[in-house]
Amino acid sequence: MNTANQFQYFIVTIFIITLISCTLKAKNGLVSNGVSTTKTTPLTKAMHTLKNKQLSVTILTKGAELSSIKTDSLEYLWQANPKVWPRHAPILFPIVGRLIDHEYIYKGKTYPMKQHGFARDRNFEVVEATKNSILFKQVSTAETKKIYPFDFVLKVAYTLQNNRLIIEYTVKNPSENEDLYFSIGAHPAFNCPLETNQKRSDYELVFDKKIAPKGQINNKGLFEGDSLLVFTKKGIIKITDSLFNHDSFAFNPNLFSKVTFVHKPTHKKYVSISFKNFPYLGIWSKRNVASYVCIEPWYGIADRKNHNKDFTQKEGIQKLAPSNTFTCSFTIEVFE
């Protein structure tokens, strides 16, 4: 073989080796469409499970979304039937609810923002994980600043304690000179009925204190004034097929801090949601067809139908000073 042929053979060999190497990396998730990614590890996998003797809990990396709360016999969380409602328990950030025309104004500039914000559709990084707890993080990027011109660090912690799941949200403003405006909330959907031999109308929502309604979210997703909801004297909402005909309900829970799903025929408690100090609580389900009810603690609310779109004047908006941190938490308690 002469020198020219040797050189040609060498080039072809190098090309084949490189091609094989890239193919193997792509199969392992190291190269995808020209973008470097991380090989799947326990901290980057699609879902994560916390488990103890009472409960098994699963959380998705996408949106840090709670996707399952199970005992040995029952699944308590809605399983995201795409024909009805394709989510389990999305995290609402940096807005709660819907904006007028899906947009807001900040410092004279108009920004687009879909209902409930973008955090639920972005992957979170897992900061740390143990058998009974996990901490997720999402931060601002050049892409998020196109629709939300703020620096932020959002952390979501899940901690399993006996028959309770504690969910904590932390928002940090890393800016040294700009205030951070945001809302944050939870949207967990609970199976209702919880057992196959039951009906949704067998259930009622029992509040820990007698309460009064705050207001109504209309079928355009905007916040109205007076609520159409009527409570019994004991602070009970009866779950009926017509309850959500006008969409969802929003409350100011200054007078209460817990709601419990109770099966009326047996008086059995199934699950309680505790949300002390949250300024708003939403209750929602798709009308008629859905076998779930959402109990939603919020720091924020949908635009009022007459709002001027100014983000800094939005009802329920949180203002976080530079370098400061905001924290809130709620608890889901399961009864067997």
Sine and cosine of phi, psi and omega as CSV:
sin_phi,cos_phi,sin_psi,cos_psi,sin_omega,cos_omega
0.00,0.00,0.82,-0.57,-0.01,-1.00
-0.97,0.23,0.09,-1.00,-0.09,-1.00
-0.88,0.47,-0.65,0.76,-0.01,-1.00
-0.90,0.44,-0.67,0.74,0.01,-1.00
-0.92,0.38,-0.62,0.79,0.04,-1.00
-0.88,0.48,-0.68,0.73,0.00,-1.00
-0.90,0.43,-0.67,0.74,0.01,-1.00
-0.90,0.44,-0.67,0.74,0.03,-1.00
-0.88,0.47,-0.66,0.75,0.01,-1.00
-0.89,0.46,-0.69,0.72,-0.01,-1.00
-0.90,0.44,-0.70,0.71,0.00,-1.00
-0.89,0.46,-0.67,0.74,0.01,-1.00
-0.88,0.48,-0.72,0.70,0.02,-1.00
-0.87,0.49,-0.66,0.75,0.00,-1.00
-0.89,0.46,-0.69,0.72,-0.01,-1.00
-0.91,0.42,-0.69,0.73,0.01,-1.00
-0.88,0.47,-0.69,0.73,0.01,-1.00
-0.89,0.45,-0.67,0.74,-0.01,-1.00
-0.89,0.45,-0.70,0.71,0.02,-1.00
-0.89,0.45,-0.67,0.74,0.00,-1.00
-0.88,0.48,-0.70,0.72,0.00,-1.00
-0.91,0.41,-0.61,0.79,0.01,-1.00
-0.90,0.44,-0.69,0.72,0.01,-1.00
-0.91,0.42,-0.63,0.78,0.03,-1.00
-0.91,0.42,-0.64,0.76,0.01,-1.00
-0.89,0.46,-0.64,0.77,0.02,-1.00
-0.90,0.43,-0.51,0.86,-0.01,-1.00
-1.00,0.02,0.07,1.00,0.05,-1.00
0.99,0.14,0.29,0.96,-0.02,-1.00
-1.00,0.00,-0.41,0.91,0.04,-1.00
-0.71,-0.71,0.79,-0.61,-0.01,-1.00
-0.59,-0.81,0.93,-0.37,0.02,-1.00
0.80,0.60,0.61,0.79,0.06,-1.00
0.99,0.15,0.00,1.00,-0.02,-1.00
-0.95,-0.32,0.78,-0.62,0.02,-1.00
-0.95,0.31,0.75,-0.66,0.05,-1.00
-0.78,-0.63,0.12,-0.99,-0.04,-1.00
-0.99,-0.16,0.70,-0.71,0.07,-1.00
-0.86,0.51,0.61,-0.79,-0.06,-1.00
-0.88,0.48,0.80,-0.60,0.06,-1.00
-0.75,-0.66,0.10,-1.00,0.04,-1.00
-0.83,0.56,-0.41,0.91,-0.03,-1.00
-1.00,-0.07,-0.11,0.99,-0.01,-1.00
-0.83,-0.56,0.15,0.99,-0.02,-1.00
-0.95,0.32,0.20,-0.98,-0.14,-0.99
-0.95,0.32,-0.47,0.88,0.01,-1.00
-0.54,-0.84,0.37,-0.93,-0.09,-1.00
-0.70,-0.72,0.60,-0.80,-0.07,-1.00
-0.86,-0.52,0.74,-0.67,0.16,-0.99
-0.95,-0.32,0.62,-0.79,-0.10,-0.99
-0.50,-0.87,0.65,-0.76,0.20,-0.98
-0.65,-0.76,-0.26,-0.97,-0.06,-1.00
-0.94,0.35,-0.42,0.91,-0.06,-1.00
-1.00,-0.09,-0.63,0.78,-0.18,-0.98
-0.69,-0.72,0.43,-0.90,0.21,-0.98
-0.82,-0.57,0.80,-0.60,-0.10,-1.00
-0.82,-0.58,0.70,-0.71,0.01,-1.00
-0.86,-0.51,0.69,-0.72,0.02,-1.00
-0.79,-0.61,0.68,-0.73,0.03,-1.00
-1.00,0.07,0.54,-0.84,0.12,-0.99
-0.92,0.38,-0.64,0.77,0.05,-1.00
-0.93,0.36,0.88,-0.48,0.03,-1.00
0.96,0.28,0.04,1.00,-0.13,-0.99
0.73,0.69,0.68,0.74,-0.16,-0.99
-1.00,0.00,0.82,-0.57,0.14,-0.99
-0.88,0.48,0.79,-0.62,-0.08,-1.00
-0.84,-0.55,-0.17,0.99,0.01,-1.00
-0.34,-0.94,0.68,-0.74,0.19,-0.98
-0.74,-0.67,0.94,-0.35,-0.14,-0.99
-0.79,-0.62,0.58,-0.82,0.32,-0.95
-0.98,-0.20,-0.12,-0.99,0.04,-1.00
-0.90,0.43,-0.45,0.90,-0.12,-0.99
-0.92,-0.40,-0.34,0.94,-0.14,-0.99
-0.70,-0.72,0.59,-0.80,0.21,-0.98
-0.98,-0.18,0.84,-0.54,-0.08,-1.00
-1.00,-0.08,-0.37,0.93,-0.09,-1.00
-0.98,-0.18,0.62,-0.78,0.06,-1.00
-0.84,0.54,0.69,-0.72,-0.12,-0.99
-0.99,-0.16,0.50,0.86,0.25,-0.97
0.85,0.53,0.73,0.68,0.09,-1.00
-0.86,0.52,0.90,-0.43,-0.09,-1.00
-0.91,0.42,-0.32,0.95,0.02,-1.00
-0.98,0.18,-0.25,0.97,-0.03,-1.00
-0.91,-0.42,-0.91,0.42,0.06,-1.00
-0.44,-0.90,0.90,-0.45,-0.23,-0.97
-1.00,0.06,0.46,0.89,0.01,-1.00
-0.76,-0.65,0.25,-0.97,0.02,-1.00
-0.96,-0.29,-0.86,0.52,-0.12,-0.99
-0.35,-0.94,0.91,0.41,-0.08,-1.00
-0.91,0.41,0.50,-0.86,0.11,-0.99
-1.00,-0.02,0.77,-0.64,-0.08,-1.00
-0.99,-0.16,0.92,-0.39,-0.02,-1.00
-0.26,-0.97,0.67,-0.74,0.09,1.00
-1.00,-0.07,0.22,0.98,0.14,-0.99
-0.76,-0.65,0.34,-0.94,0.13,-0.99
-0.90,-0.43,0.79,-0.62,0.02,-1.00
0.99,0.14,-0.40,-0.92,-0.13,-0.99
-0.93,-0.37,0.55,-0.84,0.11,-0.99
-0.99,-0.14,0.48,-0.88,0.11,-0.99
-0.87,0.49,0.82,-0.58,-0.01,-1.00
0.87,0.49,0.30,0.95,0.02,-1.00
0.84,0.55,0.66,0.75,0.00,-1.00
-0.43,-0.90,0.32,-0.95,0.06,-1.00
-0.60,-0.80,0.23,-0.97,-0.02,-1.00
-0.88,-0.48,0.76,-0.65,0.08,-1.00
-0.69,-0.72,0.84,-0.55,-0.04,-1.00
0.78,0.62,0.67,0.74,0.10,-1.00
0.99,0.13,-0.08,1.00,-0.01,-1.00
-0.95,-0.30,0.63,-0.78,0.00,-1.00
-1.00,-0.10,0.75,-0.67,0.00,-1.00
-0.85,-0.53,0.63,-0.78,0.09,-1.00
-0.99,0.13,0.55,-0.84,0.07,-1.00
-0.39,-0.92,0.85,-0.53,0.02,-1.00
-0.97,0.25,0.26,-0.97,-0.01,-1.00
-0.79,0.61,0.73,-0.68,0.08,-1.00
0.94,0.34,0.09,1.00,0.10,-1.00
0.99,0.14,-0.23,-0.97,-0.17,-0.98
-0.93,-0.38,-0.24,0.97,-0.11,-0.99
-0.86,0.51,-0.58,0.82,-0.06,-1.00
-0.91,0.41,-0.33,0.94,-0.05,-1.00
-0.96,-0.29,0.10,0.99,0.02,-1.00
-0.93,-0.38,0.51,-0.86,0.06,-1.00
-0.95,0.31,0.58,-0.82,0.12,-0.99
-0.98,-0.22,0.44,-0.90,0.16,-0.99
-1.00,-0.02,0.67,-0.74,0.10,-0.99
-1.00,0.06,0.87,-0.49,-0.02,-1.00
-0.99,0.13,-0.71,0.70,0.04,-1.00
-0.38,-0.93,0.40,-0.92,-0.03,-1.00
-0.49,-0.87,0.64,-0.77,0.13,-0.99
-0.78,-0.63,-0.09,-1.00,0.01,-1.00
-0.89,0.45,-0.55,0.84,-0.11,-0.99
-0.90,-0.44,0.08,1.00,-0.01,-1.00
-0.45,-0.89,0.39,-0.92,0.05,-1.00
-0.45,-0.89,0.60,-0.80,-0.02,-1.00
-0.83,-0.56,0.83,-0.56,0.02,-1.00
-0.95,-0.31,0.40,-0.91,0.04,-1.00
-0.61,-0.79,0.63,-0.78,0.13,-0.99
-0.70,-0.71,0.66,-0.75,-0.05,-1.00
-0.79,-0.61,0.31,-0.95,0.04,-1.00
-0.92,0.39,0.50,-0.86,0.02,-1.00
-0.68,-0.73,0.07,-1.00,0.08,-1.00
-0.87,0.49,-0.55,0.84,0.01,-1.00
-0.94,0.34,-0.71,0.70,-0.01,-1.00
-0.90,0.43,-0.51,0.86,-0.04,-1.00
-0.95,0.32,-0.24,0.97,0.08,-1.00
-0.93,0.36,-0.46,0.89,-0.01,-1.00
-0.88,-0.48,-0.16,0.99,-0.05,-1.00
-0.50,-0.87,1.00,-0.09,-0.24,-0.97
-0.99,0.15,0.75,0.66,-0.04,-1.00
-0.75,-0.66,0.56,-0.83,0.22,-0.98
-0.99,0.15,0.65,-0.76,0.03,-1.00
-0.42,-0.91,0.40,-0.91,0.21,-0.98
-0.79,-0.62,0.88,-0.47,0.00,-1.00
-0.94,-0.35,0.83,-0.56,0.06,-1.00
-0.87,-0.49,0.61,-0.79,0.01,-1.00
-0.77,-0.64,0.85,-0.53,-0.02,-1.00
-0.90,-0.43,0.72,-0.69,0.11,-0.99
-0.90,-0.44,0.78,-0.62,0.00,-1.00
-0.74,-0.67,0.81,-0.59,-0.01,-1.00
-0.99,-0.12,0.84,-0.55,0.04,-1.00
-0.73,-0.68,0.97,-0.24,-0.03,-1.00
0.82,0.57,-0.88,-0.48,-0.02,-1.00
-0.99,-0.13,0.34,0.94,-0.02,-1.00
-0.87,-0.50,0.58,-0.81,0.16,-0.99
-0.89,-0.46,0.87,-0.49,0.01,-1.00
-0.98,-0.18,0.80,-0.60,-0.03,-1.00
-0.88,-0.47,0.85,-0.53,-0.06,-1.00
-0.85,-0.52,0.74,-0.67,0.07,-1.00
-0.95,-0.32,0.72,-0.69,0.08,-1.00
-0.79,-0.61,0.79,-0.61,0.06,-1.00
-0.88,-0.48,0.82,-0.57,0.03,-1.00
-0.91,-0.40,0.66,-0.75,0.11,-0.99
-0.99,-0.15,0.98,-0.21,-0.04,-1.00
-0.98,0.18,-0.12,0.99,-0.01,-1.00
-0.93,0.38,0.53,-0.85,0.03,-1.00
-1.00,-0.09,-0.18,0.98,-0.08,-1.00
-0.60,-0.80,-0.03,1.00,-0.04,-1.00
-0.88,-0.47,0.72,-0.69,0.14,-0.99
-0.93,0.37,0.48,-0.88,0.05,-1.00
-0.94,-0.34,0.85,-0.53,0.05,-1.00
-0.96,-0.27,0.76,-0.64,-0.06,-1.00
-0.32,-0.95,0.27,-0.96,0.27,-0.96
-0.78,-0.63,0.38,-0.92,0.03,-1.00
-0.51,-0.86,0.55,-0.84,-0.01,-1.00
-0.28,-0.96,0.18,-0.98,0.03,-1.00
-0.93,-0.36,0.39,-0.92,-0.07,-1.00
-0.60,-0.80,0.72,0.70,-0.06,-1.00
-0.95,0.31,0.70,-0.72,0.02,-1.00
-0.96,-0.29,0.82,-0.57,-0.04,-1.00
-0.96,-0.29,0.70,-0.72,0.04,-1.00
-0.83,0.56,0.74,-0.68,0.02,-1.00
-0.44,-0.90,0.98,-0.20,0.24,0.97
-0.98,0.21,0.33,-0.94,0.01,-1.00
-1.00,0.05,-0.42,0.91,-0.01,-1.00
-0.85,-0.52,0.50,-0.87,-0.15,-0.99
-0.92,0.39,-0.41,0.91,-0.03,-1.00
-1.00,-0.02,0.24,0.97,-0.03,-1.00
-0.90,-0.43,0.21,-0.98,0.09,-1.00
-0.90,-0.43,0.42,-0.91,0.03,-1.00
-0.88,0.47,-0.58,0.81,-0.02,-1.00
-0.94,0.33,-0.11,0.99,0.11,-0.99
-0.96,0.26,-0.17,0.99,-0.14,-0.99
-0.95,-0.30,0.42,-0.91,0.15,-0.99
-0.62,-0.78,0.40,-0.92,0.05,-1.00
-0.98,-0.19,0.87,-0.49,-0.06,-1.00
-0.95,-0.32,0.85,-0.52,0.01,-1.00
-1.00,-0.03,0.45,-0.89,-0.08,-1.00
-0.96,0.28,-0.24,0.97,0.07,-1.00
-0.59,-0.81,0.35,-0.94,0.09,-1.00
-0.91,0.42,0.70,-0.72,-0.14,-0.99
-0.72,-0.69,0.19,-0.98,0.10,-1.00
-0.80,-0.60,0.55,-0.84,-0.03,-1.00
-0.94,0.35,0.47,-0.88,0.02,-1.00
-0.99,-0.11,-0.79,0.62,-0.07,-1.00
0.00,-1.00,-0.01,-1.00,-0.12,-0.99
-0.87,-0.49,0.67,-0.75,0.21,-0.98
-1.00,-0.05,0.84,-0.54,-0.09,-1.00
-0.99,0.15,0.02,-1.00,-0.09,-1.00
-0.95,0.30,-0.03,1.00,0.15,-0.99
-0.99,-0.15,0.06,1.00,0.04,-1.00
0.99,0.15,0.21,0.98,-0.04,-1.00
-0.96,-0.26,0.44,-0.90,-0.10,-0.99
-0.99,0.10,0.80,-0.60,0.05,-1.00
-0.96,-0.29,-0.11,-0.99,-0.05,-1.00
-1.00,0.03,-0.99,-0.17,-0.12,-0.99
-0.90,0.44,0.63,-0.78,0.03,-1.00
-1.00,0.02,0.48,-0.88,0.09,-1.00
-1.00,-0.04,-0.05,1.00,-0.12,-0.99
-0.98,0.21,0.67,-0.75,0.01,-1.00
-0.87,-0.49,0.76,-0.65,0.03,-1.00
-0.98,-0.21,0.42,-0.91,0.20,-0.98
-0.98,0.21,0.13,-0.99,-0.05,-1.00
-0.91,0.42,-0.35,0.94,-0.05,-1.00
-1.00,-0.07,0.15,0.99,-0.01,-1.00
0.96,0.28,0.78,0.63,-0.06,-1.00
-0.82,-0.57,0.70,-0.72,0.15,-0.99
-0.95,-0.30,0.86,-0.51,0.06,-1.00
-0.99,0.10,0.79,-0.62,-0.02,-1.00
-1.00,0.10,0.94,-0.34,-0.01,-1.00
-0.86,-0.51,0.23,-0.97,0.00,-1.00
-0.91,0.42,-0.41,0.91,-0.04,-1.00
-0.99,-0.14,-0.03,1.00,-0.12,-0.99
-0.85,0.53,-0.62,0.78,-0.11,-0.99
-0.96,-0.27,0.40,0.92,0.02,-1.00
-0.87,0.49,-0.45,0.89,0.00,-1.00
-0.97,-0.24,0.44,0.90,-0.01,-1.00
0.98,0.19,-0.72,-0.70,-0.18,-0.98
-0.97,-0.26,0.12,-0.99,0.02,-1.00
-0.83,-0.56,0.58,-0.82,0.02,-1.00
-0.82,-0.57,0.64,-0.77,-0.07,-1.00
-0.75,-0.66,0.43,-0.90,0.20,-0.98
-0.99,-0.17,0.98,-0.21,-0.17,-0.99
-1.00,0.08,0.67,0.74,0.05,-1.00
-0.89,0.45,-0.44,0.90,-0.09,-1.00
-0.98,-0.17,0.05,1.00,0.01,-1.00
-0.46,-0.89,0.28,-0.96,-0.05,-1.00
-0.55,-0.83,0.16,0.99,-0.01,-1.00
-0.45,-0.89,0.60,-0.80,0.13,-0.99
-0.72,-0.69,0.62,-0.79,-0.10,-1.00
-0.78,-0.63,0.73,-0.69,0.16,-0.99
-0.97,0.22,0.84,-0.54,0.00,-1.00
-0.82,-0.57,0.73,-0.68,0.08,-1.00
-1.00,0.10,0.94,-0.34,-0.15,-0.99
-0.86,0.51,-0.72,0.70,-0.06,-1.00
-0.87,0.49,-0.53,0.85,-0.04,-1.00
-0.94,-0.33,-0.14,0.99,-0.06,-1.00
0.88,0.47,0.39,0.92,-0.04,-1.00
-1.00,0.07,0.73,-0.68,0.11,-0.99
-1.00,0.10,0.68,-0.73,0.01,-1.00
-0.94,-0.33,-0.75,0.66,-0.03,-1.00
-0.45,-0.89,0.63,-0.78,0.06,-1.00
-0.86,-0.51,0.56,-0.83,0.07,-1.00
-0.85,-0.53,0.86,-0.51,-0.01,-1.00
-0.95,-0.32,0.70,-0.72,-0.17,-0.98
-0.52,-0.85,0.80,0.60,-0.05,-1.00
-0.84,0.54,0.71,-0.71,0.09,-1.00
0.97,0.22,-0.03,1.00,0.11,-0.99
-0.94,0.35,0.73,-0.69,-0.04,-1.00
-0.98,0.22,-0.30,0.95,0.01,-1.00
-0.65,-0.76,0.46,-0.89,0.14,-0.99
-0.69,-0.72,0.77,-0.64,0.07,-1.00
-0.96,-0.29,0.55,-0.83,0.11,-0.99
-0.76,-0.65,0.80,-0.59,-0.12,-0.99
-0.48,-0.88,0.49,-0.87,0.22,-0.98
-0.39,-0.92,0.41,-0.91,0.16,-0.99
-0.92,0.40,0.62,-0.79,-0.09,-1.00
-0.91,0.41,0.63,-0.77,0.18,-0.98
0.92,0.38,-0.83,0.56,-0.26,-0.97
-1.00,0.01,-0.30,0.95,-0.20,-0.98
-0.99,0.12,0.63,-0.78,0.05,-1.00
-0.97,-0.25,0.72,0.70,0.03,-1.00
-0.45,-0.89,0.31,-0.95,0.15,-0.99
-0.67,-0.74,0.75,-0.66,0.02,-1.00
-1.00,-0.08,0.74,-0.67,0.12,-0.99
-0.92,-0.40,0.90,-0.43,-0.28,-0.96
-0.81,-0.59,0.99,-0.14,0.12,-0.99
-0.96,0.28,0.75,-0.66,-0.10,-0.99
-0.76,-0.65,0.60,-0.80,0.35,-0.94
-0.95,-0.32,0.97,0.25,-0.06,-1.00
0.58,-0.81,0.16,-0.99,-0.05,-1.00
-0.37,-0.93,0.29,-0.96,0.03,-1.00
-0.88,0.48,0.39,-0.92,0.07,-1.00
-0.83,0.56,0.64,-0.77,0.26,-0.97
-0.93,0.37,0.49,-0.87,-0.12,-0.99
-0.92,0.39,-0.23,0.97,0.04,-1.00
-0.93,-0.37,0.31,0.95,-0.04,-1.00
-0.93,0.37,0.51,-0.86,-0.04,-1.00
-1.00,0.03,0.09,1.00,0.05,-1.00
0.98,0.21,-0.08,1.00,0.04,-1.00
-0.92,0.38,0.89,-0.46,-0.09,-1.00
-0.88,0.47,-0.59,0.81,-0.05,-1.00
-0.95,0.30,-0.29,0.96,-0.01,-1.00
-0.96,-0.28,0.10,1.00,-0.04,-1.00
-0.92,0.40,0.68,-0.73,0.04,-1.00
-0.88,0.47,0.72,-0.70,0.05,-1.00
0.99,0.13,-0.04,1.00,-0.03,-1.00
-0.93,0.38,0.61,-0.79,0.04,-1.00
-0.98,-0.19,0.71,-0.71,0.02,-1.00
-0.92,-0.39,0.88,-0.48,-0.06,-1.00
-0.90,-0.43,0.86,-0.51,-0.04,-1.00
-0.93,0.36,0.35,-0.94,0.01,-1.00
-0.79,0.61,0.69,-0.72,0.05,-1.00
0.93,0.37,0.11,0.99,0.01,-1.00
-1.00,-0.05,0.25,-0.97,-0.06,-1.00
-0.76,-0.65,0.65,-0.76,0.05,-1.00
-0.91,-0.41,0.67,-0.75,0.02,-1.00
-0.67,-0.75,0.66,-0.75,0.14,-0.99
-0.54,-0.84,0.33,-0.94,-0.01,-1.00
-0.45,-0.89,0.38,-0.92,0.13,-0.99
-0.60,-0.80,0.25,-0.97,-0.12,-0.99
-0.76,-0.64,0.69,-0.73,0.12,-0.99
-0.95,-0.32,0.84,-0.54,-0.02,-1.00
-0.90,-0.44,0.78,-0.62,-0.08,-1.00
-0.95,-0.31,0.68,-0.73,0.04,-1.00
-0.89,-0.45,0.73,-0.68,0.03,-1.00
-1.00,-0.03,0.00,0.00,0.00,0.00
